[in-house]
Amino acid sequence: MEAAIAAGTVVQPPAGTQRRGDALVIGIAEEVGGVSDGTVPMKSAVTPAEVDAPQHQRGTSSELSLLFVACTRAREALRVSWHGTPSPFLAPVTGRSPS
């Protein structure tokens, strides 16, 4: 993985930087991995709608923004991958209904 990161073919933020607001400047991102249901959006980052609907919407929007930023860092190509069921955020591009 470190060699791929050094080569600029895969970008992985350093442990602990994701969700802290740290900036990560990269030249090229080609892969955003792990965009699976239950992982993106991160369940602990989104309040259940039945508990607090406005907070749920803010959390969901924040998680979607993080994915958007990760994907828009690609200059030449982008590959998004998941394991199992894709994130509901990918429904528009996978053709699958969000669960």
N, CA, C and O atoms as a Tinker XYZ file with bonds, in Angstrom:
   396  protein
     1  N      0.821000   -1.189000    0.000000    73     2
     2  CA     0.000000    0.000000    0.000000    64     1     3
     3  C      0.869000    1.258000    0.000000    63     2     4     5
     4  O      0.580000    2.213000   -0.721000    81     3
     5  N      1.935000    1.259000    0.810000    73     3     6
     6  CA     2.790000    2.436000    0.888000    64     5     7
     7  C      3.407000    2.763000   -0.468000    63     6     8     9
     8  O      3.529000    3.934000   -0.827000    81     7
     9  N      3.797000    1.734000   -1.225000    73     7    10
    10  CA     4.377000    1.962000   -2.550000    64     9    11
    11  C      3.356000    2.597000   -3.488000    63    10    12    13
    12  O      3.692000    3.499000   -4.255000    81    11
    13  N      2.104000    2.126000   -3.426000    73    11    14
    14  CA     1.055000    2.695000   -4.280000    64    13    15
    15  C      0.778000    4.144000   -3.890000    63    14    16    17
    16  O      0.550000    4.990000   -4.754000    81    15
    17  N      0.798000    4.426000   -2.602000    73    15    18
    18  CA     0.595000    5.802000   -2.155000    64    17    19
    19  C      1.745000    6.677000   -2.645000    63    18    20    21
    20  O      1.523000    7.779000   -3.147000    81    19
    21  N      2.977000    6.184000   -2.496000    73    19    22
    22  CA     4.142000    6.938000   -2.944000    64    21    23
    23  C      4.113000    7.186000   -4.447000    63    22    24    25
    24  O      4.544000    8.238000   -4.920000    81    23
    25  N      3.600000    6.208000   -5.195000    73    23    26
    26  CA     3.517000    6.346000   -6.650000    64    25    27
    27  C      2.370000    7.246000   -7.081000    63    26    28    29
    28  O      2.289000    7.642000   -8.244000    81    27
    29  N      1.479000    7.571000   -6.143000    73    27    30
    30  CA     0.348000    8.436000   -6.476000    64    29    31
    31  C     -0.814000    7.717000   -7.105000    63    30    32    33
    32  O     -1.715000    8.364000   -7.641000    81    31
    33  N     -0.828000    6.385000   -7.059000    73    31    34
    34  CA    -1.938000    5.654000   -7.661000    64    33    35
    35  C     -3.062000    5.405000   -6.662000    63    34    36    37
    36  O     -4.212000    5.223000   -7.064000    81    35
    37  N     -2.755000    5.394000   -5.392000    73    35    38
    38  CA    -3.762000    5.220000   -4.346000    64    37    39
    39  C     -3.464000    6.248000   -3.271000    63    38    40    41
    40  O     -2.307000    6.461000   -2.907000    81    39
    41  N     -4.498000    6.877000   -2.771000    73    39    42
    42  CA    -4.320000    7.865000   -1.725000    64    41    43
    43  C     -5.065000    7.402000   -0.493000    63    42    44    45
    44  O     -6.259000    7.108000   -0.549000    81    43
    45  N     -4.367000    7.338000    0.599000    73    43    46
    46  CA    -4.962000    6.944000    1.863000    64    45    47
    47  C     -4.532000    7.971000    2.895000    63    46    48    49
    48  O     -3.337000    8.205000    3.071000    81    47
    49  N     -5.497000    8.596000    3.589000    73    47    50
    50  CA    -5.082000    9.566000    4.594000    64    49    51
    51  C     -4.386000    8.870000    5.747000    63    50    52    53
    52  O     -4.701000    7.721000    6.055000    81    51
    53  N     -3.447000    9.542000    6.389000    73    51    54
    54  CA    -2.781000    8.948000    7.535000    64    53    55
    55  C     -3.788000    8.602000    8.627000    63    54    56    57
    56  O     -4.809000    9.275000    8.769000    81    55
    57  N     -3.505000    7.564000    9.389000    73    55    58
    58  CA    -4.416000    7.135000   10.456000    64    57    59
    59  C     -4.736000    8.306000   11.368000    63    58    60    61
    60  O     -3.847000    9.051000   11.779000    81    59
    61  N     -6.002000    8.456000   11.673000    73    59    62
    62  CA    -6.436000    9.487000   12.590000    64    61    63
    63  C     -6.739000   10.829000   11.971000    63    62    64    65
    64  O     -7.246000   11.713000   12.663000    81    63
    65  N     -6.446000   11.025000   10.680000    73    63    66
    66  CA    -6.701000   12.343000   10.098000    64    65    67
    67  C     -8.105000   12.463000    9.554000    63    66    68    69
    68  O     -8.659000   13.562000    9.530000    81    67
    69  N     -8.693000   11.375000    9.119000    73    67    70
    70  CA   -10.033000   11.441000    8.556000    64    69    71
    71  C    -11.005000   11.877000    9.633000    63    70    72    73
    72  O    -10.942000   11.387000   10.760000    81    71
    73  N    -11.890000   12.776000    9.307000    73    71    74
    74  CA   -12.935000   13.293000   10.176000    64    73    75
    75  C    -12.416000   14.269000   11.234000    63    74    76    77
    76  O    -13.171000   14.665000   12.122000    81    75
    77  N    -11.157000   14.660000   11.157000    73    75    78
    78  CA   -10.647000   15.671000   12.072000    64    77    79
    79  C    -10.548000   17.023000   11.393000    63    78    80    81
    80  O    -10.255000   18.024000   12.046000    81    79
    81  N    -10.787000   17.063000   10.097000    73    79    82
    82  CA   -10.688000   18.314000    9.376000    64    81    83
    83  C     -9.287000   18.628000    8.889000    63    82    84    85
    84  O     -9.048000   19.720000    8.372000    81    83
    85  N     -8.360000   17.701000    9.040000    73    83    86
    86  CA    -7.008000   17.932000    8.558000    64    85    87
    87  C     -7.008000   17.964000    7.026000    63    86    88    89
    88  O     -7.688000   17.169000    6.377000    81    87
    89  N     -6.247000   18.879000    6.473000    73    87    90
    90  CA    -6.148000   18.967000    5.015000    64    89    91
    91  C     -5.107000   17.976000    4.528000    63    90    92    93
    92  O     -4.053000   17.808000    5.141000    81    91
    93  N     -5.411000   17.337000    3.437000    73    91    94
    94  CA    -4.471000   16.413000    2.820000    64    93    95
    95  C     -4.356000   16.826000    1.353000    63    94    96    97
    96  O     -5.292000   16.632000    0.578000    81    95
    97  N     -3.241000   17.381000    0.982000    73    95    98
    98  CA    -3.041000   17.849000   -0.383000    64    97    99
    99  C     -2.397000   16.722000   -1.167000    63    98   100   101
   100  O     -1.370000   16.176000   -0.763000    81    99
   101  N     -3.010000   16.378000   -2.296000    73    99   102
   102  CA    -2.512000   15.272000   -3.096000    64   101   103
   103  C     -2.444000   15.691000   -4.555000    63   102   104   105
   104  O     -3.161000   16.591000   -4.992000    81   103
   105  N     -1.585000   15.036000   -5.288000    73   103   106
   106  CA    -1.460000   15.330000   -6.707000    64   105   107
   107  C     -2.516000   14.630000   -7.536000    63   106   108   109
   108  O     -3.105000   15.229000   -8.435000    81   107
   109  N     -2.756000   13.365000   -7.236000    73   107   110
   110  CA    -3.724000   12.598000   -8.014000    64   109   111
   111  C     -4.299000   11.485000   -7.148000    63   110   112   113
   112  O     -3.572000   10.791000   -6.438000    81   111
   113  N     -5.580000   11.332000   -7.218000    73   111   114
   114  CA    -6.244000   10.233000   -6.522000    64   113   115
   115  C     -6.943000    9.406000   -7.576000    63   114   116   117
   116  O     -7.675000    9.945000   -8.406000    81   115
   117  N     -6.732000    8.126000   -7.555000    73   115   118
   118  CA    -7.378000    7.272000   -8.540000    64   117   119
   119  C     -8.342000    6.302000   -7.905000    63   118   120   121
   120  O     -9.169000    5.724000   -8.610000    81   119
   121  N     -8.272000    6.096000   -6.593000    73   119   122
   122  CA    -9.132000    5.105000   -5.977000    64   121   123
   123  C     -9.674000    5.608000   -4.647000    63   122   124   125
   124  O     -8.935000    6.123000   -3.808000    81   123
   125  N    -10.968000    5.447000   -4.477000    73   123   126
   126  CA   -11.625000    5.689000   -3.204000    64   125   127
   127  C    -12.245000    4.347000   -2.838000    63   126   128   129
   128  O    -13.226000    3.923000   -3.447000    81   127
   129  N    -11.676000    3.692000   -1.854000    73   127   130
   130  CA   -12.114000    2.338000   -1.518000    64   129   131
   131  C    -12.921000    2.289000   -0.235000    63   130   132   133
   132  O    -12.926000    3.230000    0.558000    81   131
   133  N    -13.597000    1.176000   -0.054000    73   131   134
   134  CA   -14.351000    0.940000    1.172000    64   133   135
   135  C    -15.649000    1.711000    1.266000    63   134   136   137
   136  O    -16.128000    1.991000    2.365000    81   135
   137  N    -16.229000    2.059000    0.118000    73   135   138
   138  CA   -17.460000    2.843000    0.121000    64   137   139
   139  C    -18.644000    1.872000    0.209000    63   138   140   141
   140  O    -19.453000    1.753000   -0.711000    81   139
   141  N    -18.707000    1.187000    1.352000    73   139   142
   142  CA   -19.701000    0.140000    1.574000    64   141   143
   143  C    -20.809000    0.622000    2.494000    63   142   144   145
   144  O    -20.631000    1.558000    3.273000    81   143
   145  N    -21.955000   -0.034000    2.388000    73   143   146
   146  CA   -23.066000    0.241000    3.291000    64   145   147
   147  C    -22.613000   -0.083000    4.709000    63   146   148   149
   148  O    -22.041000   -1.147000    4.945000    81   147
   149  N    -22.856000    0.802000    5.635000    73   147   150
   150  CA   -22.425000    0.612000    7.009000    64   149   151
   151  C    -21.084000    1.261000    7.303000    63   150   152   153
   152  O    -20.725000    1.465000    8.462000    81   151
   153  N    -20.346000    1.585000    6.250000    73   151   154
   154  CA   -19.061000    2.263000    6.405000    64   153   155
   155  C    -19.184000    3.725000    5.983000    63   154   156   157
   156  O    -18.685000    4.620000    6.666000    81   155
   157  N    -19.842000    3.958000    4.868000    73   155   158
   158  CA   -20.079000    5.300000    4.339000    64   157   159
   159  C    -21.573000    5.416000    4.053000    63   158   160   161
   160  O    -22.059000    4.751000    3.138000    81   159
   161  N    -22.317000    6.224000    4.789000    73   159   162
   162  CA   -21.864000    7.098000    5.861000    64   161   163
   163  C    -21.517000    6.303000    7.116000    63   162   164   165
   164  O    -22.079000    5.238000    7.374000    81   163
   165  N    -20.588000    6.840000    7.880000    73   163   166
   166  CA   -20.182000    6.204000    9.119000    64   165   167
   167  C    -21.341000    6.336000   10.124000    63   166   168   169
   168  O    -21.782000    7.441000   10.440000    81   167
   169  N    -21.812000    5.201000   10.607000    73   167   170
   170  CA   -22.989000    5.208000   11.468000    64   169   171
   171  C    -22.832000    6.082000   12.701000    63   170   172   173
   172  O    -23.786000    6.742000   13.112000    81   171
   173  N    -21.649000    6.099000   13.297000    73   171   174
   174  CA   -21.453000    6.902000   14.505000    64   173   175
   175  C    -21.432000    8.402000   14.214000    63   174   176   177
   176  O    -21.504000    9.206000   15.144000    81   175
   177  N    -21.335000    8.793000   12.944000    73   175   178
   178  CA   -21.297000   10.210000   12.582000    64   177   179
   179  C    -22.673000   10.763000   12.229000    63   178   180   181
   180  O    -22.829000   11.967000   12.029000    81   179
   181  N    -23.679000    9.874000   12.151000    73   179   182
   182  CA   -25.016000   10.310000   11.751000    64   181   183
   183  C    -26.023000    9.917000   12.831000    63   182   184   185
   184  O    -26.196000    8.736000   13.135000    81   183
   185  N    -26.681000   10.920000   13.404000    73   183   186
   186  CA   -27.719000   10.692000   14.397000    64   185   187
   187  C    -28.918000   10.053000   13.700000    63   186   188   189
   188  O    -29.297000   10.503000   12.618000    81   187
   189  N    -29.529000    9.015000   14.286000    73   187   190
   190  CA   -30.722000    8.421000   13.668000    64   189   191
   191  C    -31.819000    9.466000   13.458000    63   190   192   193
   192  O    -32.025000   10.334000   14.306000    81   191
   193  N    -32.510000    9.379000   12.343000    73   191   194
   194  CA   -33.557000   10.350000   12.001000    64   193   195
   195  C    -34.654000   10.388000   13.052000    63   194   196   197
   196  O    -35.211000   11.449000   13.335000    81   195
   197  N    -34.968000    9.227000   13.635000    73   195   198
   198  CA   -36.041000    9.200000   14.630000    64   197   199
   199  C    -35.639000    9.863000   15.951000    63   198   200   201
   200  O    -36.502000   10.180000   16.769000    81   199
   201  N    -34.352000   10.073000   16.162000    73   199   202
   202  CA   -33.867000   10.747000   17.371000    64   201   203
   203  C    -33.864000   12.261000   17.164000    63   202   204   205
   204  O    -34.345000   13.006000   18.017000    81   203
   205  N    -33.325000   12.712000   16.040000    73   203   206
   206  CA   -33.222000   14.146000   15.749000    64   205   207
   207  C    -33.100000   14.318000   14.239000    63   206   208   209
   208  O    -32.009000   14.199000   13.682000    81   207
   209  N    -34.218000   14.598000   13.583000    73   207   210
   210  CA   -34.243000   14.676000   12.115000    64   209   211
   211  C    -33.297000   15.750000   11.557000    63   210   212   213
   212  O    -32.560000   15.463000   10.614000    81   211
   213  N    -33.289000   16.978000   12.104000    73   211   214
   214  CA   -32.370000   17.983000   11.559000    64   213   215
   215  C    -30.892000   17.583000   11.731000    63   214   216   217
   216  O    -30.084000   17.796000   10.827000    81   215
   217  N    -30.545000   17.011000   12.880000    73   215   218
   218  CA   -29.162000   16.576000   13.104000    64   217   219
   219  C    -28.809000   15.415000   12.177000    63   218   220   221
   220  O    -27.679000   15.321000   11.699000    81   219
   221  N    -29.774000   14.534000   11.924000    73   219   222
   222  CA   -29.565000   13.429000   10.982000    64   221   223
   223  C    -29.223000   13.984000    9.599000    63   222   224   225
   224  O    -28.304000   13.499000    8.940000    81   223
   225  N    -29.961000   14.994000    9.168000    73   223   226
   226  CA   -29.720000   15.593000    7.850000    64   225   227
   227  C    -28.346000   16.249000    7.794000    63   226   228   229
   228  O    -27.636000   16.124000    6.796000    81   227
   229  N    -27.969000   16.951000    8.866000    73   227   230
   230  CA   -26.645000   17.587000    8.892000    64   229   231
   231  C    -25.531000   16.538000    8.859000    63   230   232   233
   232  O    -24.541000   16.704000    8.146000    81   231
   233  N    -25.692000   15.468000    9.626000    73   231   234
   234  CA   -24.683000   14.408000    9.647000    64   233   235
   235  C    -24.559000   13.712000    8.301000    63   234   236   237
   236  O    -23.456000   13.427000    7.835000    81   235
   237  N    -25.702000   13.440000    7.683000    73   235   238
   238  CA   -25.709000   12.795000    6.373000    64   237   239
   239  C    -25.050000   13.701000    5.333000    63   238   240   241
   240  O    -24.258000   13.237000    4.513000    81   239
   241  N    -25.374000   14.976000    5.368000    73   239   242
   242  CA   -24.774000   15.932000    4.429000    64   241   243
   243  C    -23.267000   16.030000    4.628000    63   242   244   245
   244  O    -22.514000   16.120000    3.658000    81   243
   245  N    -22.835000   16.014000    5.864000    73   243   246
   246  CA   -21.404000   16.076000    6.161000    64   245   247
   247  C    -20.676000   14.840000    5.625000    63   246   248   249
   248  O    -19.599000   14.955000    5.040000    81   247
   249  N    -21.258000   13.678000    5.823000    73   247   250
   250  CA   -20.653000   12.435000    5.322000    64   249   251
   251  C    -20.617000   12.417000    3.796000    63   250   252   253
   252  O    -19.632000   11.975000    3.205000    81   251
   253  N    -21.676000   12.891000    3.162000    73   251   254
   254  CA   -21.703000   12.963000    1.702000    64   253   255
   255  C    -20.643000   13.942000    1.195000    63   254   256   257
   256  O    -20.007000   13.699000    0.170000    81   255
   257  N    -20.461000   15.034000    1.908000    73   255   258
   258  CA   -19.429000   16.009000    1.534000    64   257   259
   259  C    -18.035000   15.396000    1.598000    63   258   260   261
   260  O    -17.203000   15.662000    0.730000    81   259
   261  N    -17.770000   14.577000    2.619000    73   259   262
   262  CA   -16.467000   13.919000    2.722000    64   261   263
   263  C    -16.214000   13.008000    1.528000    63   262   264   265
   264  O    -15.109000   12.983000    0.985000    81   263
   265  N    -17.242000   12.253000    1.116000    73   263   266
   266  CA   -17.090000   11.381000   -0.047000    64   265   267
   267  C    -16.889000   12.213000   -1.311000    63   266   268   269
   268  O    -16.066000   11.872000   -2.160000    81   267
   269  N    -17.634000   13.292000   -1.432000    73   267   270
   270  CA   -17.501000   14.180000   -2.588000    64   269   271
   271  C    -16.077000   14.715000   -2.697000    63   270   272   273
   272  O    -15.485000   14.699000   -3.776000    81   271
   273  N    -15.531000   15.185000   -1.587000    73   271   274
   274  CA   -14.174000   15.725000   -1.586000    64   273   275
   275  C    -13.177000   14.642000   -1.990000    63   274   276   277
   276  O    -12.281000   14.889000   -2.798000    81   275
   277  N    -13.329000   13.448000   -1.430000    73   275   278
   278  CA   -12.416000   12.353000   -1.781000    64   277   279
   279  C    -12.470000   12.060000   -3.279000    63   278   280   281
   280  O    -11.433000   11.851000   -3.909000    81   279
   281  N    -13.661000   12.045000   -3.841000    73   279   282
   282  CA   -13.812000   11.705000   -5.260000    64   281   283
   283  C    -13.366000   12.828000   -6.184000    63   282   284   285
   284  O    -12.867000   12.566000   -7.279000    81   283
   285  N    -13.538000   14.060000   -5.763000    73   283   286
   286  CA   -13.183000   15.171000   -6.656000    64   285   287
   287  C    -11.700000   15.507000   -6.631000    63   286   288   289
   288  O    -11.272000   16.443000   -7.306000    81   287
   289  N    -10.917000   14.770000   -5.876000    73   287   290
   290  CA    -9.475000   14.969000   -5.871000    64   289   291
   291  C     -8.810000   14.261000   -7.051000    63   290   292   293
   292  O     -7.643000   14.520000   -7.346000    81   291
   293  N     -9.526000   13.389000   -7.716000    73   291   294
   294  CA    -8.952000   12.673000   -8.855000    64   293   295
   295  C     -8.781000   13.637000  -10.027000    63   294   296   297
   296  O     -9.708000   14.368000  -10.377000    81   295
   297  N     -7.606000   13.635000  -10.624000    73   295   298
   298  CA    -7.356000   14.499000  -11.777000    64   297   299
   299  C     -7.531000   13.759000  -13.087000    63   298   300   301
   300  O     -8.048000   14.325000  -14.050000    81   299
   301  N     -7.109000   12.504000  -13.142000    73   299   302
   302  CA    -7.115000   11.780000  -14.402000    64   301   303
   303  C     -8.149000   10.674000  -14.462000    63   302   304   305
   304  O     -8.770000   10.467000  -15.505000    81   303
   305  N     -8.345000    9.965000  -13.370000    73   303   306
   306  CA    -9.281000    8.842000  -13.357000    64   305   307
   307  C     -9.737000    8.613000  -11.925000    63   306   308   309
   308  O     -9.066000    9.024000  -10.979000    81   307
   309  N    -10.864000    7.964000  -11.769000    73   307   310
   310  CA   -11.388000    7.661000  -10.447000    64   309   311
   311  C    -11.997000    6.276000  -10.459000    63   310   312   313
   312  O    -12.772000    5.932000  -11.351000    81   311
   313  N    -11.637000    5.477000   -9.455000    73   311   314
   314  CA   -12.261000    4.166000   -9.260000    64   313   315
   315  C    -12.773000    4.139000   -7.829000    63   314   316   317
   316  O    -12.023000    4.371000   -6.881000    81   315
   317  N    -14.061000    3.851000   -7.689000    73   315   318
   318  CA   -14.687000    3.745000   -6.374000    64   317   319
   319  C    -15.007000    2.273000   -6.158000    63   318   320   321
   320  O    -15.604000    1.630000   -7.022000    81   319
   321  N    -14.613000    1.740000   -5.009000    73   319   322
   322  CA   -14.860000    0.322000   -4.743000    64   321   323
   323  C    -15.540000    0.141000   -3.397000    63   322   324   325
   324  O    -15.507000    1.023000   -2.539000    81   323
   325  N    -16.152000   -1.012000   -3.233000    73   323   326
   326  CA   -16.822000   -1.381000   -1.996000    64   325   327
   327  C    -16.765000   -2.878000   -1.848000    63   326   328   329
   328  O    -16.438000   -3.592000   -2.796000    81   327
   329  N    -17.080000   -3.353000   -0.672000    73   327   330
   330  CA   -17.160000   -4.778000   -0.396000    64   329   331
   331  C    -18.566000   -5.067000    0.092000    63   330   332   333
   332  O    -19.070000   -4.380000    0.982000    81   331
   333  N    -19.204000   -6.074000   -0.481000    73   331   334
   334  CA   -20.584000   -6.378000   -0.094000    64   333   335
   335  C    -21.548000   -5.422000   -0.769000    63   334   336   337
   336  O    -21.550000   -5.295000   -1.993000    81   335
   337  N    -22.359000   -4.756000    0.016000    73   335   338
   338  CA   -23.350000   -3.818000   -0.502000    64   337   339
   339  C    -22.736000   -2.423000   -0.575000    63   338   340   341
   340  O    -22.129000   -1.964000    0.393000    81   339
   341  N    -22.888000   -1.742000   -1.719000    73   339   342
   342  CA   -22.331000   -0.394000   -1.816000    64   341   343
   343  C    -23.068000    0.578000   -0.904000    63   342   344   345
   344  O    -24.213000    0.341000   -0.517000    81   343
   345  N    -22.407000    1.656000   -0.571000    73   343   346
   346  CA   -23.010000    2.716000    0.231000    64   345   347
   347  C    -24.283000    3.224000   -0.445000    63   346   348   349
   348  O    -24.356000    3.264000   -1.673000    81   347
   349  N    -25.284000    3.610000    0.343000    73   347   350
   350  CA   -26.471000    4.212000   -0.268000    64   349   351
   351  C    -26.142000    5.497000   -1.024000    63   350   352   353
   352  O    -26.912000    5.908000   -1.892000    81   351
   353  N    -25.022000    6.136000   -0.713000    73   351   354
   354  CA   -24.610000    7.324000   -1.449000    64   353   355
   355  C    -24.292000    7.006000   -2.906000    63   354   356   357
   356  O    -24.303000    7.904000   -3.748000    81   355
   357  N    -24.010000    5.749000   -3.213000    73   355   358
   358  CA   -23.654000    5.359000   -4.586000    64   357   359
   359  C    -24.863000    4.916000   -5.402000    63   358   360   361
   360  O    -24.712000    4.567000   -6.572000    81   359
   361  N    -26.053000    4.922000   -4.817000    73   359   362
   362  CA   -27.257000    4.465000   -5.519000    64   361   363
   363  C    -27.447000    5.126000   -6.888000    63   362   364   365
   364  O    -27.811000    4.434000   -7.839000    81   363
   365  N    -27.218000    6.427000   -7.026000    73   363   366
   366  CA   -27.410000    7.048000   -8.351000    64   365   367
   367  C    -26.482000    6.489000   -9.442000    63   366   368   369
   368  O    -26.826000    6.525000  -10.623000    81   367
   369  N    -25.317000    5.978000   -9.052000    73   367   370
   370  CA   -24.388000    5.479000  -10.068000    64   369   371
   371  C    -24.380000    3.955000  -10.167000    63   370   372   373
   372  O    -23.949000    3.412000  -11.185000    81   371
   373  N    -24.843000    3.259000   -9.138000    73   371   374
   374  CA   -24.869000    1.792000   -9.203000    64   373   375
   375  C    -26.201000    1.267000   -9.695000    63   374   376   377
   376  O    -26.299000    0.112000  -10.108000    81   375
   377  N    -27.236000    2.109000   -9.654000    73   375   378
   378  CA   -28.566000    1.670000  -10.058000    64   377   379
   379  C    -29.278000    0.845000   -8.996000    63   378   380   381
   380  O    -30.370000    0.329000   -9.239000    81   379
   381  N    -28.671000    0.715000   -7.823000    73   379   382
   382  CA   -29.280000   -0.031000   -6.719000    64   381   383
   383  C    -30.036000    0.947000   -5.824000    63   382   384   385
   384  O    -29.624000    2.091000   -5.637000    81   383
   385  N    -31.141000    0.473000   -5.284000    73   383   386
   386  CA   -31.917000    1.304000   -4.358000    64   385   387
   387  C    -31.194000    1.347000   -3.019000    63   386   388   389
   388  O    -30.654000    0.334000   -2.574000    81   387
   389  N    -31.178000    2.525000   -2.364000    73   387   390
   390  CA   -30.591000    2.577000   -1.031000    64   389   391
   391  C    -31.396000    1.703000   -0.080000    63   390   392   393
   392  O    -32.621000    1.632000   -0.182000    81   391
   393  N    -30.712000    1.040000    0.842000    73   391   394
   394  CA   -31.430000    0.159000    1.769000    64   393   395
   395  C    -32.037000    0.937000    2.911000    63   394   396
   396  O    -32.677000    0.353000    3.785000    81   395
